[in-house]
Amino acid sequence: MATQTTGEYLLLLPEGSPVYLYMRAVGREMLLQVVPAKYLNILLAIMQQESGGNAEATGGDIMQASESIDGNLGNITSAEESIKQGVSYFGHLIEIAQELNIQDIRVIVQSYNYGAGFLAFAKEHGGVYSEEISNSFRQKMQDEYDWYGYGDPDYVAHVFRYLNVVSTEGSPGVFRFPIPTTRPYLSYGFGSRIHPLFGSEDFHKGLDFLAKEGTPIYSSIEGEVSVVRNESMGLCVITRLENISVYYMHLSATNLEEGELVQAGTIIGLMGNTGYSTESHLHFQVEIDGTPIDPLPFFSLDDYDR
């Protein structure tokens, strides 16, 4: 297994996993605690490993973060508290790793299970994760504290089975920003709004970015292309990968064809004003298992204005 630094990771959870429902809450907490957005999917994969997102089965502690407070179980009784503490603890591990100049994300992930002491131990042994180092630390803790069965020595493998490396270049987030050549204005976010054309309240299922007509739009992730033209979406390109669908709506033009495969960074088309639209913009929408999610946490605040 090659050293994996902090690149982009695609989340590959079991279909219908409750973890997807917490994506927005985790992303919001990361923003509040200034934990870089590029770690979002890693935290969600940790949640999948720790609880599968099942709050009832874990007494609310879906991140299994209680022990990171004072070493005891039962301190956390709600998903909200668990996310707050889990993000805080992961952010703390990142800070220690930076101080020790550890760049292997797997060391940080294993430390979420073993505790921060594993970071210093890994540093003493080269700063790169390996199964041998993981097992050595576990044996050390068992010998010193008579703690049989300490931690999960295969925690990295268990977490990373829910992740796939997308890229290590071109973006500070989990997905590439679709409009990298300019800094667009975010006119509408994800959630309830008053529709600009019809004046009625509706639920906005994506993000609207304003820029000049003809601005190039790039694929956020890889996928298979569908091209749709209809009254509401106008010219729309949809990419699909596993259970993830990404919509790029209101385009003025595209050269892509039905069934074509694109990589992250491929030109999708040009920004336009087609369909139900009042001005040149991109409606960017992400669905997982057919359910729209808020994609804003995927991106850096430096990508756009608002």
URWOGI-V181491 format. One record per residue. N is the residue number from 0. RES is the residue in one small letter. SS is DSSP state (H for helix, E for strand, L for the rest). OMEGA is omega in whole degrees, 0 to 359 (* if undefined). Layout:
N | RES | SS | OMEGA
N | RES | SS | OMEGA
//
This chain:
0 | m | L | 181
1 | a | L | 176
2 | t | L | 180
3 | q | L | 177
4 | t | L | 188
5 | t | L | 176
6 | g | L | 181
7 | e | E | 182
8 | y | E | 177
9 | l | E | 182
10 | l | E | 181
11 | l | L | 182
12 | l | L | 174
13 | p | L | 181
14 | e | L | 178
15 | g | L | 181
16 | s | L | 177
17 | p | H | 181
18 | v | H | 180
19 | y | H | 183
20 | l | H | 182
21 | y | H | 184
22 | m | H | 182
23 | r | H | 181
24 | a | H | 178
25 | v | H | 179
26 | g | H | 179
27 | r | H | 180
28 | e | H | 177
29 | m | H | 177
30 | l | H | 182
31 | l | H | 183
32 | q | L | 177
33 | v | L | 171
34 | v | L | 186
35 | p | L | 184
36 | a | H | 182
37 | k | H | 180
38 | y | H | 185
39 | l | H | 184
40 | n | H | 176
41 | i | H | 178
42 | l | H | 178
43 | l | H | 176
44 | a | H | 175
45 | i | H | 178
46 | m | H | 178
47 | q | H | 180
48 | q | H | 185
49 | e | H | 188
50 | s | L | 188
51 | g | L | 182
52 | g | L | 183
53 | n | L | 183
54 | a | L | 182
55 | e | L | 183
56 | a | L | 184
57 | t | L | 181
58 | g | L | 180
59 | g | L | 185
60 | d | L | 186
61 | i | L | 176
62 | m | L | 184
63 | q | L | 187
64 | a | L | 185
65 | s | L | 183
66 | e | H | 180
67 | s | H | 178
68 | i | H | 182
69 | d | H | 179
70 | g | L | 183
71 | n | L | 176
72 | l | L | 172
73 | g | L | 179
74 | n | L | 186
75 | i | L | 185
76 | t | L | 179
77 | s | L | 179
78 | a | H | 180
79 | e | H | 178
80 | e | H | 182
81 | s | H | 178
82 | i | H | 180
83 | k | H | 182
84 | q | H | 180
85 | g | H | 178
86 | v | H | 179
87 | s | H | 181
88 | y | H | 179
89 | f | H | 177
90 | g | H | 177
91 | h | H | 178
92 | l | H | 177
93 | i | H | 180
94 | e | H | 179
95 | i | H | 180
96 | a | H | 178
97 | q | H | 178
98 | e | H | 181
99 | l | L | 182
100 | n | L | 174
101 | i | L | 184
102 | q | L | 181
103 | d | L | 183
104 | i | H | 181
105 | r | H | 177
106 | v | H | 179
107 | i | H | 180
108 | v | H | 179
109 | q | H | 179
110 | s | H | 176
111 | y | H | 179
112 | n | H | 185
113 | y | H | 188
114 | g | L | 186
115 | a | L | 179
116 | g | H | 180
117 | f | H | 180
118 | l | H | 179
119 | a | H | 179
120 | f | H | 179
121 | a | H | 178
122 | k | H | 180
123 | e | H | 183
124 | h | L | 173
125 | g | L | 175
126 | g | L | 180
127 | v | L | 183
128 | y | L | 168
129 | s | L | 178
130 | e | H | 180
131 | e | H | 179
132 | i | H | 179
133 | s | H | 180
134 | n | H | 179
135 | s | H | 179
136 | f | H | 179
137 | r | H | 179
138 | q | H | 179
139 | k | H | 181
140 | m | H | 179
141 | q | H | 181
142 | d | H | 185
143 | e | H | 187
144 | y | H | 182
145 | d | L | 186
146 | w | L | 182
147 | y | L | 179
148 | g | L | 182
149 | y | L | 172
150 | g | L | 179
151 | d | L | 183
152 | p | L | 180
153 | d | L | 185
154 | y | H | 180
155 | v | H | 180
156 | a | H | 181
157 | h | H | 178
158 | v | H | 186
159 | f | H | 173
160 | r | L | 178
161 | y | L | 183
162 | l | E | 175
163 | n | E | 181
164 | v | E | 179
165 | v | E | 184
166 | s | E | 174
167 | t | L | 182
168 | e | L | 165
169 | g | L | 183
170 | s | L | 176
171 | p | L | 185
172 | g | L | 180
173 | v | L | 175
174 | f | L | 174
175 | r | L | 176
176 | f | L | 188
177 | p | L | 182
178 | i | L | 187
179 | p | L | 186
180 | t | L | 178
181 | t | L | 178
182 | r | L | 186
183 | p | L | 178
184 | y | E | 177
185 | l | E | 184
186 | s | E | 178
187 | y | E | 175
188 | g | L | 182
189 | f | L | 176
190 | g | E | 184
191 | s | E | 178
192 | r | E | 170
193 | i | E | 184
194 | h | L | 185
195 | p | L | 180
196 | l | L | 189
197 | f | L | 177
198 | g | L | 180
199 | s | L | 179
200 | e | E | 175
201 | d | E | 180
202 | f | E | 181
203 | h | E | 190
204 | k | L | 181
205 | g | L | 180
206 | l | E | 175
207 | d | E | 178
208 | f | E | 181
209 | l | E | 173
210 | a | L | 183
211 | k | L | 174
212 | e | L | 183
213 | g | L | 176
214 | t | L | 182
215 | p | E | 178
216 | i | E | 184
217 | y | E | 180
218 | s | L | 178
219 | s | L | 178
220 | i | L | 178
221 | e | L | 177
222 | g | E | 177
223 | e | E | 190
224 | v | E | 163
225 | s | E | 178
226 | v | E | 184
227 | v | E | 172
228 | r | E | 175
229 | n | E | 188
230 | e | L | 186
231 | s | L | 183
232 | m | L | 186
233 | g | E | 174
234 | l | E | 186
235 | c | E | 171
236 | v | E | 178
237 | i | E | 173
238 | t | E | 182
239 | r | E | 177
240 | l | E | 185
241 | e | L | 181
242 | n | L | 183
243 | i | E | 176
244 | s | E | 179
245 | v | E | 183
246 | y | E | 175
247 | y | E | 190
248 | m | E | 174
249 | h | E | 180
250 | l | E | 174
251 | s | E | 181
252 | a | E | 172
253 | t | L | 175
254 | n | L | 183
255 | l | L | 180
256 | e | L | 179
257 | e | L | 177
258 | g | L | 179
259 | e | L | 178
260 | l | E | 179
261 | v | E | 174
262 | q | L | 174
263 | a | L | 181
264 | g | L | 175
265 | t | L | 177
266 | i | E | 179
267 | i | E | 183
268 | g | E | 181
269 | l | E | 179
270 | m | E | 182
271 | g | E | 184
272 | n | L | 184
273 | t | L | 180
274 | g | L | 178
275 | y | L | 187
276 | s | L | 180
277 | t | L | 180
278 | e | L | 181
279 | s | L | 179
280 | h | E | 172
281 | l | E | 167
282 | h | E | 183
283 | f | E | 186
284 | q | E | 179
285 | v | E | 176
286 | e | E | 175
287 | i | E | 186
288 | d | L | 177
289 | g | L | 180
290 | t | E | 179
291 | p | E | 175
292 | i | E | 178
293 | d | L | 182
294 | p | L | 186
295 | l | H | 179
296 | p | H | 179
297 | f | H | 190
298 | f | L | 177
299 | s | L | 176
300 | l | H | 179
301 | d | H | 183
302 | d | H | 190
303 | y | L | 172
304 | d | E | 178
305 | r | L | *
//
